[in-house]
């Protein structure tokens, strides 16, 4: 699977907040083992949601301002943004079904 594109403090506004599509941001860190476990699930979701939802990764160690702004206290954390607003949040490693149960009701249907 293709790696998830990244966003950063400097591009977050354009990449996420001004996006025409809903955006799921995967707040993670290089040293985080649960983040690495979650990665294949996030890649699967990105593929399944292609064209409907953007999925981006944000390294919390390199992007402290955005991490603090959204109150991310632990990784991994997935936040769903719709029209620039943080709508849903999933923290910690979760199975795909739990992620879908939390995020899917807020997503546009196909």
C-alpha positions as CSV (number, residue, x, y, z in Angstrom):
1,X,0.0,0.0,0.0
2,X,1.1,3.6,-0.6
3,X,2.3,5.5,2.4
4,X,0.0,8.1,3.8
5,X,1.0,11.7,2.8
6,X,2.1,14.0,5.6
7,X,0.9,17.4,6.8
8,X,2.8,19.8,9.1
9,X,2.3,23.0,11.2
10,X,3.0,25.1,8.1
11,X,0.7,23.3,5.7
12,X,-2.1,22.2,8.1
13,X,-4.4,25.1,7.4
14,X,-4.3,24.4,3.6
15,X,-4.1,20.6,3.8
16,X,-6.8,20.1,6.4
17,X,-8.8,23.1,7.5
18,X,-9.5,24.4,4.0
19,X,-10.0,21.0,2.3
20,X,-13.1,20.5,0.3
21,X,-13.2,16.9,1.5
22,X,-13.3,15.6,5.1
23,X,-9.8,14.9,6.4
24,X,-8.7,12.3,8.9
25,X,-5.4,13.2,10.5
26,X,-3.3,10.5,12.0
27,X,-1.3,12.2,14.8
28,X,1.6,9.8,15.4
29,X,5.3,9.6,16.2
30,X,8.2,7.7,14.8
31,X,9.0,6.0,18.2
32,X,5.4,5.0,18.8
33,X,4.8,1.2,18.6
34,X,1.0,1.4,18.6
35,X,1.2,4.0,15.8
36,X,3.1,1.5,13.7
37,X,0.5,-1.1,14.5
38,X,-2.3,1.3,13.4
39,X,-0.5,2.2,10.2
40,X,-1.8,-0.7,8.0
41,X,-5.4,0.0,9.2
42,X,-5.1,3.7,8.3
43,X,-3.7,2.8,4.9
44,X,-6.6,0.5,4.3
45,X,-9.1,3.3,5.3
46,X,-7.3,5.7,3.0
47,X,-7.7,3.3,0.1
48,X,-11.4,2.6,0.9
49,X,-12.2,6.3,1.3
50,X,-10.3,7.4,-1.7
51,X,-12.1,10.3,-3.4
52,X,-14.4,10.9,-0.4
53,X,-12.0,11.5,2.5
54,X,-8.3,12.7,2.6
55,X,-6.1,10.8,5.1
56,X,-2.9,12.5,6.3
57,X,-0.3,11.8,8.9
58,X,1.2,14.4,11.3
59,X,4.4,13.7,13.3
60,X,3.7,15.1,16.8
61,X,7.4,15.6,17.5
62,X,8.0,17.8,14.5
63,X,4.7,19.6,14.6
64,X,4.2,20.6,18.3
65,X,2.0,23.7,17.6
66,X,-0.7,21.7,15.8
67,X,-0.5,18.9,18.3
68,X,-1.0,21.3,21.2
69,X,-3.8,23.2,19.4
70,X,-5.9,20.1,19.1
71,X,-5.1,18.8,22.6
72,X,-3.4,15.6,21.4
73,X,-2.1,14.0,24.6
74,X,-1.3,10.5,23.4
75,X,-0.5,8.8,20.2
76,X,-1.9,7.4,18.0
77,X,-4.8,9.8,17.8
78,X,-7.1,10.1,14.7
79,X,-9.1,13.3,14.3
80,X,-11.8,13.7,11.7
81,X,-12.0,17.3,10.3
82,X,-15.0,18.4,8.3
83,X,-15.2,22.0,6.9
84,X,-12.3,23.0,9.2
85,X,-13.8,21.6,12.4
86,X,-12.6,18.7,14.5
87,X,-15.6,16.5,14.6
88,X,-14.5,13.1,15.9
89,X,-11.5,11.7,17.7
90,X,-10.2,8.2,18.2
91,X,-7.2,7.8,20.7
92,X,-4.9,4.8,21.1
93,X,-4.7,1.7,19.0
94,X,-8.2,0.6,18.0
95,X,-9.3,-2.2,15.7
96,X,-10.6,-1.1,12.3
97,X,-14.3,-1.8,13.3
98,X,-14.1,0.6,16.2
99,X,-12.6,3.3,14.1
100,X,-15.3,2.9,11.5
101,X,-18.0,2.9,14.1
102,X,-16.7,6.2,15.4
103,X,-15.9,8.0,12.2
104,X,-18.2,6.6,9.5
105,X,-21.5,8.2,10.8
106,X,-19.9,11.6,10.2
107,X,-18.6,10.9,6.7
108,X,-20.4,11.6,3.4
109,X,-22.0,8.5,1.8
110,X,-20.9,7.3,-1.6
